[in-house]
């Protein structure tokens, strides 16, 4: 393994509405390739001989947007454990729910 990419987002959890924040960031960074899949991202990291730390953002209390669940991120990591590492997202404003 050559390196670990410490900041990687994957496609939204199936069944969740599109994220306004994601659309804004994709436009800002000119990253509008919506054809990416989890498998294509995993294969890219395999070809690069790298791993990727998967991030989700839970800012529901401030944005109202439902986050990808930590269980979703965990399931993706289990499926591609050779290239993905999980990082949990917690919104501290959710108090005990967090």
C-alpha positions as CSV (number, residue, x, y, z in Angstrom):
1,X,0.0,0.0,0.0
2,X,1.4,3.3,-1.1
3,X,-0.8,5.7,0.9
4,X,-4.1,6.3,2.6
5,X,-6.5,9.0,1.3
6,X,-7.8,10.5,4.5
7,X,-10.9,12.3,3.2
8,X,-13.2,10.3,0.8
9,X,-16.9,10.6,0.3
10,X,-18.9,7.8,-1.4
11,X,-22.3,8.0,-3.2
12,X,-25.3,8.7,-0.9
13,X,-27.0,5.9,1.0
14,X,-29.7,4.3,-1.2
15,X,-33.1,5.8,-0.4
16,X,-31.9,9.1,0.9
17,X,-32.7,12.4,-0.9
18,X,-30.0,14.2,-2.8
19,X,-27.9,16.5,-0.5
20,X,-27.9,20.2,-1.2
21,X,-24.4,20.4,0.5
22,X,-23.0,17.7,-1.8
23,X,-24.3,19.5,-4.9
24,X,-22.8,22.8,-3.8
25,X,-19.4,21.1,-3.1
26,X,-19.4,19.2,-6.4
27,X,-20.0,22.4,-8.3
28,X,-17.3,24.3,-6.3
29,X,-14.7,21.6,-6.9
30,X,-15.9,20.9,-10.5
31,X,-16.5,17.2,-9.5
32,X,-19.7,16.5,-11.3
33,X,-19.1,12.9,-12.3
34,X,-22.3,11.4,-11.0
35,X,-21.5,8.0,-12.6
36,X,-19.2,7.0,-9.7
37,X,-20.2,3.9,-7.9
38,X,-18.8,2.4,-4.7
39,X,-17.3,-0.4,-6.8
40,X,-15.7,2.0,-9.2
41,X,-14.2,4.0,-6.4
42,X,-13.0,0.8,-4.7
43,X,-11.4,-0.4,-7.9
44,X,-9.7,2.9,-8.4
45,X,-8.0,2.7,-5.0
46,X,-7.0,-0.9,-5.7
47,X,-5.3,0.1,-9.0
48,X,-3.6,2.9,-7.1
49,X,-2.5,0.5,-4.4
50,X,-4.1,2.9,-1.8
51,X,-6.7,2.8,0.9
52,X,-9.4,5.4,1.6
53,X,-10.9,6.6,4.8
54,X,-14.7,7.0,4.2
55,X,-16.4,10.0,5.7
56,X,-20.0,10.9,6.2
57,X,-21.1,14.2,7.7
58,X,-23.9,14.4,10.2
59,X,-25.0,18.0,10.4
60,X,-28.7,17.2,10.5
61,X,-29.4,19.5,13.4
62,X,-28.1,22.5,11.5
63,X,-28.9,21.7,7.9
64,X,-32.0,19.4,8.2
65,X,-30.3,16.9,5.8
66,X,-30.5,13.3,6.8
67,X,-26.9,11.9,6.9
68,X,-25.7,8.6,5.5
69,X,-25.8,6.3,8.5
70,X,-22.7,4.9,10.1
71,X,-24.2,1.5,9.5
72,X,-24.2,2.2,5.7
73,X,-20.5,3.3,5.8
74,X,-19.7,0.2,7.9
75,X,-21.4,-2.1,5.4
76,X,-19.4,-0.6,2.5
77,X,-16.2,-1.0,4.4
78,X,-17.0,-4.7,5.2
79,X,-17.6,-5.3,1.4
80,X,-14.3,-3.6,0.4
81,X,-12.2,-4.0,3.5
82,X,-9.0,-4.3,1.4
83,X,-9.3,-0.6,0.4
84,X,-11.8,1.2,2.7
85,X,-11.5,2.3,6.3
86,X,-14.5,3.6,8.3
87,X,-14.8,6.9,10.2
88,X,-18.0,7.5,12.2
89,X,-20.0,10.7,12.0
90,X,-21.6,12.1,15.1
91,X,-23.6,15.3,15.5
92,X,-23.0,16.3,19.1
93,X,-26.2,18.5,19.1
94,X,-28.2,15.3,19.0
95,X,-27.1,14.6,22.6
96,X,-27.9,11.1,23.7
97,X,-28.9,10.1,20.1
98,X,-25.3,10.8,19.0
